[in-house]
Amino acid sequence: MRDYTITGNPSGFPQTFGLTPGKIESDKNIFFFPTIGLKRGIADNMAIALSIYGNGGMNTDYPAPTFYESSSPNTGVNIEQMFANLSYAIEVTKGHSLGIAAMFGWQRFAAKGLVAFSPFSSDPANLSGNSWSTSTGFGFKVGYQGMLTEWLSVGAAYQSKMNMSEFERYAGLFAEKGDFDIPASWAAGIAVSPTKD
């Protein structure tokens, strides 16, 4: 549930502009994350898998011309991402497994109500209100999962940076002419089983 509140005129310096006062709530508050997966064993200690999953929840659609734009009654941005992982995993010794995945990423982005920023953009024609712009890229992921004792398991994974193609329709909004790469990330965790059940 996103909203913003503006009181008074928070701008007014030379070469700046004010904001539309009031409390405005975003019309978009529910997001779906489609996910599908398939795993197949290829040996007693090996398996392959395909998983497809989405990222989202970053959509805002404020029913107001926040920056006094006459060409759009709404202000907002939206980015959606979809990933496909083709994975291979092997249990190298009992209770200890390694995995690697090739990743394909697809994303799309749209923005509206930002024309007021045109004087500050390197490409004003590709800044706002240009419908969807798409981008693709590749990366990889590696991981480990192991049982250290009967009651303690650990796991860790690393995902490489995904160099994505540019959002060409928003080359004036993002740095490096529409570049929006997905950064590298890592995760680690433990699982504790106090009893056998």
VOBA-1610 file (N, C-alpha, C; in pm, whole numbers, padded with zeros to 5 digits, always signed):
BEGIN
Met+00086-00118+00000Met+00000+00000+00000Met+00090+00123+00000Arg+00103+00189-00114Arg+00193+00303-00125Arg+00115+00433-00138Asp+00164+00539-00075Asp+00106+00671-00090Asp+00213+00775-00061Tyr+00186+00896-00098Tyr+00274+01007-00062Tyr+00190+01127-00024Thr+00246+01213+00059Thr+00176+01333+00104Thr+00267+01453+00082Ile+00215+01555+00018Ile+00290+01678-00008Ile+00213+01793+00053Thr+00280+01872+00133Thr+00218+01991+00192Thr+00299+02114+00153Gly+00231+02222+00132Gly+00297+02347+00094Gly+00359+02338-00044Asn+00464+02415-00067Asn+00536+02413-00194Asn+00683+02383-00162Pro+00721+02253-00168Pro+00855+02216-00124Pro+00967+02255-00219Ser+00935+02326-00325Ser+01038+02371-00417Ser+01024+02521-00433Gly+01090+02577-00530Gly+01082+02719-00551Gly+01214+02783-00583Phe+01323+02707-00574Phe+01452+02759-00613Phe+01459+02776-00764Pro+01546+02861-00816Pro+01557+02878-00961Pro+01581+02744-01031Gln+01517+02726-01146Gln+01526+02606-01230Gln+01474+02481-01160Thr+01380+02498-01067Thr+01314+02384-01005Thr+01164+02403-01020Phe+01089+02301-00985Phe+00943+02309-00997Phe+00880+02252-00871Gly+00759+02293-00843Gly+00688+02245-00726Gly+00624+02110-00752Leu+00554+02059-00651Leu+00485+01931-00661Leu+00339+01952-00628Thr+00252+01868-00686Thr+00109+01878-00660Thr+00080+01843-00515Pro+00025+01934-00435Pro+00001+01904-00293Pro-00113+01806-00273Gly-00112+01741-00156Gly-00218+01648-00119Gly-00163+01510-00091Lys-00253+01422-00044Lys-00217+01281-00021Lys-00270+01199-00138Ile-00183+01124-00201Ile-00220+01044-00317Ile-00183+00899-00290Glu-00277+00808-00311Glu-00253+00664-00293Glu-00240+00597-00429Ser-00148+00502-00438Ser-00128+00428-00563Ser-00248+00337-00590Asp-00288+00330-00717Asp-00398+00242-00756Asp-00356+00096-00765Lys-00226+00070-00769Lys-00175-00068-00783Lys-00122-00116-00649Asn-00186-00220-00593Asn-00144-00272-00463Asn-00135-00424-00458Ile-00179-00494-00563Ile-00176-00640-00565Ile-00088-00684-00682Phe+00003-00779-00655Phe+00096-00825-00756Phe+00104-00977-00755Phe+00108-01035-00873Phe+00115-01179-00888Phe+00257-01219-00928Phe+00305-01330-00872Phe+00439-01380-00901Phe+00427-01520-00958Pro+00414-01533-01089Pro+00402-01667-01147Pro+00529-01748-01129Thr+00513-01874-01093Thr+00627-01964-01071Thr+00591-02103-01120Ile+00686-02167-01189Ile+00666-02305-01232Ile+00801-02375-01227Gly+00801-02502-01193Gly+00927-02576-01183Gly+00908-02722-01220Leu+01015-02782-01270Leu+01014-02924-01305Leu+01151-02981-01272Lys+01153-03093-01198Lys+01279-03157-01160Lys+01277-03302-01204Arg+01391-03349-01253Arg+01400-03488-01296Arg+01534-03546-01251Gly+01528-03661-01185Gly+01649-03731-01146Gly+01712-03800-01266Ile+01843-03790-01280Ile+01911-03856-01392Ile+02005-03965-01341Ala+02023-03976-01212Ala+02099-04082-01146Ala+02062-04077-00999Asp+02112-04173-00922Asp+02079-04176-00779Asp+02125-04050-00707Asn+02232-03988-00757Asn+02287-03872-00687Asn+02290-03746-00774Met+02215-03745-00886Met+02215-03630-00977Met+02073-03596-01022Ala+02051-03467-01047Ala+01920-03423-01095Ala+01936-03297-01180Ile+01842-03276-01270Ile+01834-03152-01346Ile+01698-03090-01319Ala+01690-02959-01336Ala+01564-02891-01307Ala+01551-02767-01394Leu+01428-02732-01423Leu+01395-02608-01492Leu+01298-02532-01405Ser+01329-02407-01376Ser+01237-02324-01297Ser+01220-02189-01365Ile+01098-02140-01364Ile+01065-02010-01421Ile+00987-01933-01314Tyr+01033-01812-01283Tyr+00970-01737-01174Tyr+00980-01588-01201Gly+00890-01515-01140Gly+00881-01372-01163Gly+00923-01290-01043Asn+00958-01166-01071Asn+00985-01063-00971Asn+00888-00949-00998Gly+00845-00880-00897Gly+00753-00769-00920Gly+00724-00695-00793Gly+00608-00631-00789Gly+00570-00554-00671Gly+00631-00416-00666Met+00685-00370-00778Met+00748-00237-00779Met+00667-00140-00864Asn+00541-00170-00883Asn+00455-00088-00968Asn+00387+00020-00885Thr+00396+00145-00930Thr+00319+00253-00870Thr+00237+00321-00979Asp+00115+00358-00945Asp+00027+00427-01040Asp-00053+00529-00960Tyr+00005+00648-00947Tyr-00059+00753-00869Tyr-00154+00832-00959Pro-00283+00839-00924Pro-00382+00909-01009Pro-00375+01060-00992Ala-00258+01116-01023Ala-00238+01261-01013Ala-00117+01300-01096Pro-00120+01418-01156Pro-00001+01469-01226Pro+00097+01527-01124Thr+00172+01441-01058Thr+00259+01480-00947Thr+00348+01599-00982Phe+00401+01599-01104Phe+00494+01704-01147Phe+00426+01800-01245Tyr+00294+01818-01228Tyr+00215+01912-01309Tyr+00226+01883-01459Glu+00234+01756-01496Glu+00244+01723-01638Glu+00106+01725-01702Ser+00091+01796-01812Ser-00039+01806-01879Ser-00066+01688-01971Ser+00038+01619-02018Ser+00016+01510-02114Ser-00022+01378-02047Ser-00007+01366-01916Ser-00042+01242-01846Ser-00111+01275-01715Pro-00234+01223-01694Pro-00303+01249-01568Pro-00248+01165-01452Asn-00164+01066-01482Asn-00110+00978-01378Asn+00041+00986-01374Thr+00097+00946-01260Thr+00242+00939-01242Thr+00276+00800-01188Gly+00379+00738-01242Gly+00417+00607-01188Gly+00523+00539-01271Val+00576+00433-01213Val+00674+00349-01281Val+00639+00203-01255Asn+00687+00116-01343Asn+00666-00027-01324Asn+00783-00103-01384Ile+00837-00197-01309Ile+00937-00289-01363Ile+00894-00431-01327Glu+00899-00519-01426Glu+00866-00659-01406Glu+00982-00743-01457Gln+01015-00848-01383Gln+01127-00934-01421Gln+01082-01080-01420Met+01134-01157-01516Met+01109-01300-01523Met+01243-01370-01543Phe+01265-01478-01468Phe+01389-01554-01476Phe+01360-01699-01510Ala+01448-01759-01589Ala+01442-01902-01619Ala+01577-01962-01583Asn+01575-02063-01497Asn+01698-02130-01452Asn+01698-02275-01500Leu+01806-02317-01565Leu+01828-02457-01598Leu+01939-02505-01506Ser+01906-02596-01414Ser+01996-02632-01305Ser+02042-02777-01313Tyr+02162-02800-01260Tyr+02216-02934-01244Tyr+02270-02945-01103Ala+02236-03054-01033Ala+02281-03073-00896Ala+02333-03214-00877Ile+02435-03226-00794Ile+02494-03357-00765Ile+02524-03366-00616Glu+02493-03482-00558Glu+02530-03510-00420Glu+02671-03571-00424Val+02771-03491-00390Val+02910-03535-00404Val+02947-03639-00299Thr+02899-03622-00178Thr+02908-03724-00072Thr+02775-03722+00002Lys+02749-03823+00081Lys+02619-03833+00147Lys+02591-03709+00231Gly+02484-03640+00199Gly+02443-03522+00275Gly+02504-03392+00229His+02586-03396+00122His+02649-03273+00073His+02630-03263-00078Ser+02563-03155-00121Ser+02529-03138-00262Ser+02579-03005-00316Leu+02613-03006-00444Leu+02652-02885-00517Leu+02558-02867-00634Gly+02531-02743-00669Gly+02444-02715-00783Gly+02494-02598-00863Ile+02461-02598-00991Ile+02494-02486-01079Ile+02376-02464-01172Ala+02351-02339-01207Ala+02238-02307-01293Ala+02277-02201-01394Ala+02233-02221-01517Ala+02241-02117-01619Ala+02112-02036-01611Met+02124-01903-01615Met+02007-01817-01596Met+01983-01729-01718Phe+01855-01717-01753Phe+01812-01620-01855Phe+01719-01522-01787Gly+01741-01394-01809Gly+01656-01291-01749Gly+01585-01208-01854Trp+01461-01176-01827Trp+01380-01088-01914Trp+01313-00987-01823Gln+01315-00860-01863Gln+01249-00758-01783Gln+01187-00653-01875Arg+01087-00585-01820Arg+01026-00475-01894Arg+00998-00361-01798Phe+01000-00240-01853Phe+00987-00120-01770Phe+00901-00018-01842Ala+00825+00058-01764Ala+00747+00170-01818Ala+00740+00280-01712Ala+00737+00404-01758Ala+00725+00520-01669Ala+00634+00623-01734Lys+00562+00697-01651Lys+00475+00802-01702Lys+00471+00917-01603Gly+00445+01036-01656Gly+00431+01153-01571Gly+00562+01219-01531Leu+00670+01192-01608Leu+00801+01245-01570Leu+00857+01346-01670Val+00774+01398-01758Val+00821+01490-01862Val+00885+01615-01804Ala+00845+01654-01683Ala+00902+01774-01622Ala+01053+01764-01603Phe+01106+01641-01605Phe+01250+01622-01588Phe+01325+01631-01721Ser+01256+01657-01829Ser+01320+01663-01961Ser+01440+01757-01969Pro+01435+01878-01909Pro+01552+01967-01919Pro+01678+01910-01856Phe+01662+01809-01768Phe+01777+01751-01700Phe+01822+01619-01762Ser+01756+01577-01870Ser+01783+01447-01930Ser+01874+01459-02052Ser+01958+01357-02073Ser+02043+01352-02191Ser+01966+01309-02315Asp+01845+01254-02297Asp+01763+01207-02410Asp+01616+01229-02374Pro+01567+01353-02383Pro+01430+01384-02338Pro+01321+01304-02410Ala+01345+01264-02535Ala+01243+01189-02609Ala+01225+01048-02553Asn+01324+00997-02482Asn+01318+00863-02425Asn+01327+00869-02273Leu+01232+00943-02216Leu+01232+00966-02071Leu+01105+00917-02004Ser+00989+00942-02066Ser+00863+00915-01998Ser+00752+00890-02100Gly+00656+00804-02062Gly+00538+00782-02145Gly+00561+00708-02274Asn+00663+00624-02279Asn+00694+00551-02402Asn+00651+00405-02398Ser+00546+00375-02325Ser+00494+00239-02313Ser+00603+00148-02258Trp+00596+00018-02291Trp+00690-00079-02236Trp+00820-00082-02315Ser+00931-00099-02245Ser+01061-00124-02305Ser+01114-00252-02242Thr+01167-00345-02324Thr+01211-00474-02273Thr+01362-00488-02277Ser+01412-00584-02199Ser+01555-00605-02184Ser+01579-00752-02150Thr+01691-00809-02200Thr+01724-00948-02172Thr+01872-00960-02134Gly+01906-01072-02069Gly+02044-01096-02031Gly+02063-01235-01974Phe+02189-01268-01946Phe+02224-01402-01897Phe+02311-01392-01773Gly+02313-01501-01696Gly+02397-01510-01578Gly+02404-01653-01531Phe+02459-01674-01412Phe+02468-01809-01357Phe+02453-01804-01206Lys+02426-01921-01148Lys+02411-01933-01004Lys+02479-02062-00959Val+02549-02059-00847Val+02610-02179-00789Val+02566-02188-00643Gly+02558-02312-00593Gly+02513-02327-00456Gly+02563-02455-00392Tyr+02557-02457-00261Tyr+02597-02573-00181Tyr+02493-02594-00071Gln+02462-02722-00043Gln+02376-02756+00069Gln+02432-02880+00135Gly+02445-02877+00266Gly+02503-02992+00335Gly+02452-03009+00477Met+02452-03134+00520Met+02415-03168+00658Met+02543-03184+00737Leu+02567-03094+00832Leu+02686-03101+00915Leu+02670-03202+01027Thr+02551-03210+01083Thr+02518-03310+01186Thr+02377-03359+01156Glu+02326-03447+01238Glu+02190-03497+01219Glu+02087-03388+01240Trp+02124-03282+01310Trp+02027-03177+01342Trp+02060-03041+01281Leu+02176-03028+01212Leu+02217-02899+01158Leu+02253-02909+01010Ser+02186-02829+00927Ser+02215-02820+00784Ser+02251-02676+00751Val+02335-02660+00648Val+02373-02526+00603Val+02358-02519+00451Gly+02344-02398+00403Gly+02335-02378+00259Gly+02384-02240+00221Ala+02435-02228+00098Ala+02482-02099+00049Ala+02470-02097-00103Ala+02446-01978-00158Ala+02433-01964-00303Ala+02486-01828-00345Tyr+02538-01825-00467Tyr+02588-01700-00525Tyr+02529-01687-00665Gln+02477-01568-00695Gln+02426-01539-00830Gln+02511-01430-00892Ser+02556-01453-01015Ser+02641-01356-01083Ser+02561-01233-01125Lys+02632-01127-01155Lys+02569-01010-01216Lys+02514-01049-01352Met+02396-00998-01384Met+02336-01022-01515Met+02345-00894-01597Asn+02428-00897-01701Asn+02441-00783-01790Asn+02323-00781-01886Met+02232-00689-01864Met+02109-00683-01942Met+02124-00583-02057Ser+02050-00607-02163Ser+02045-00509-02271Ser+01974-00383-02222Glu+01988-00273-02295Glu+01936-00145-02248Glu+01785-00131-02270Phe+01723-00054-02181Phe+01585-00009-02202Phe+01592+00110-02299Glu+01585+00084-02427Glu+01607+00188-02526Glu+01504+00300-02518Arg+01380+00267-02485Arg+01275+00369-02479Arg+01288+00459-02356Tyr+01379+00422-02264Tyr+01403+00503-02143Tyr+01551+00534-02127Ala+01617+00554-02241Ala+01760+00587-02241Ala+01787+00721-02174Gly+01686+00809-02166Gly+01702+00939-02102Gly+01668+00939-01955Leu+01622+00824-01903Leu+01586+00814-01761Leu+01693+00741-01682Phe+01743+00630-01736Phe+01846+00551-01669Phe+01985+00595-01713Ala+02080+00574-01626Ala+02220+00604-01660Ala+02267+00511-01771Glu+02373+00548-01839Glu+02435+00468-01944Glu+02335+00429-02053Lys+02250+00526-02091Lys+02158+00511-02204Lys+02060+00396-02188Gly+02003+00383-02070Gly+01899+00283-02047Gly+01949+00154-01985Asp+02070+00152-01932Asp+02126+00030-01874Asp+02061+00002-01739Phe+02019-00120-01717Phe+01956-00159-01591Phe+01995-00304-01563Asp+02123-00326-01531Asp+02172-00460-01502Asp+02118-00509-01368Ile+02118-00642-01352Ile+02075-00703-01227Ile+02201-00738-01149Pro+02220-00681-01031Pro+02347-00698-00959Pro+02366-00841-00907Ala+02491-00874-00879Ala+02522-01002-00817Ala+02464-01006-00676Ser+02436-01126-00629Ser+02382-01141-00494Ser+02426-01275-00436Trp+02418-01287-00305Trp+02448-01414-00240Trp+02353-01433-00123Ala+02338-01557-00083Ala+02250-01590+00029Ala+02311-01708+00104Ala+02284-01713+00233Ala+02331-01824+00316Ala+02230-01847+00428Gly+02223-01970+00473Gly+02128-01998+00579Gly+02159-02128+00651Ile+02091-02148+00763Ile+02104-02271+00840Ile+01965-02326+00867Ala+01958-02456+00886Ala+01834-02522+00926Ala+01863-02611+01046Val+01780-02597+01149Val+01798-02673+01272Val+01677-02765+01292Ser+01705-02894+01315Ser+01600-02992+01341Ser+01620-03046+01483Pro+01553-02990+01583Pro+01576-03029+01723Pro+01546-03177+01750Thr+01448-03233+01676Thr+01417-03375+01693Thr+01410-03438+01555Lys+01406-03569+01552Lys+01403-03641+01423Lys+01280-03604+01343Asp+01170-03571+01406Asp+01046-03537+01337Asp+01037-03388+01306
//
